């Protein structure tokens, strides 16, 4: 396919997506089914004209796939479309444990955007992080690639390598990054005592085991004399909503933590269980753009219930129940069927969590080698990413001190 045709495929995919989305927005009338069919007819007419009248015969499979993925990305950056064969491979890949590179991804501008990298993973050690774009995996463009497909391509046997083509915000020319797959181990919870009897808890990832670890660490900090707590969930983008609910309950004796609701999913409330709360100390939760999913539920619950302060930057926006929806041809859409809402009624996936006290993080300085390629940070640089001297932690301590 020449460059002109490639441009056409991308453009027509975007146009088809716009037509479908416009149809959905305009179809809010008493006769919704009729309107829906009208807009689908427009879609089919456009496809027919493209196929029969464009100057050269385009790859209609690519056009349709682009439209499908563009539509999914527009409503859910974590959604995926898989053909019947792809879904079969996807289920097979889920059967066993595979080594990975530790990337947390979402769709961005039609490509794969990096939300974060699990601490100490191959991706983190290579310096990949929030706002990087994965342009290609193993020589395959990620344009219109589903997240589920990318997940399969990134997994493999431990010790094997996978090449990524990466575009960075301040370095737009793609560079090749080779990562060696490894068995991913979620980083432990880290704690220390700051000045003024402030207990500091850093959580880079969540799981049921790490929630229990956090609970034990909170109790230890209290025994050691902590009078206030700072819970740092910046860059915490791994963990299920259930983990976030359990974590929030450690701090809440009463109130609504979150609720789950969808178009065909009846509202399900998650209220605090007083028997599971383990601390009443004043608390500040630190967030940034890479705070996602479970950690967002913690932040929203603490802020909306006026249990503590949220300090930092607006979170990413991802807390939903996703399920595979099988189509007639055996293909599958993995889609959000319900969203988690904050106690004050905002869909976390739509708006994230905006801290009452907003503090911008200092920009990460990236160094380049003689070939003008980014240099991966050293282990010391990675460890010093979060310290008590950074402005977000300092502001949180100030806010807690002002509360008495």
Secondary structure, DSSP 4 states (H G I P E B T S, - for coil): --HHHHHHHHHHHHHHHHHHHHHHHHT-STTHHHHHHHHHHHHHHHHHHHHHHSSS---HHHHHHHHHHHHHHHH-TT-EEE-HHHHHHHHHHHHS--BB--EEEEEETTEEEEEEE-TTSHHHHTT--TT-EEEEETTEE-TT--HHHHHHHH-BSTT-EEEEEEEETTEEEEEEEEEE-B---PPPPEEEEETTTEEEEE-S---HHHHHHHHHHHHHHHHTT--EEEEE-TT---S-HHHHHHHHHTT-SSSEEEEEEETTEEEEEEE--GGG----SEEEEEE-TT--THHHHHHHHHHHTTSSEEEES------EEEEEEE-TTS-EEEEEEEEEE-TTS-BHHHH----SEE-PPPPPP--B-TTS-BPPPPHHHHHTTS-TTSHHHHHHHHHHHHT-
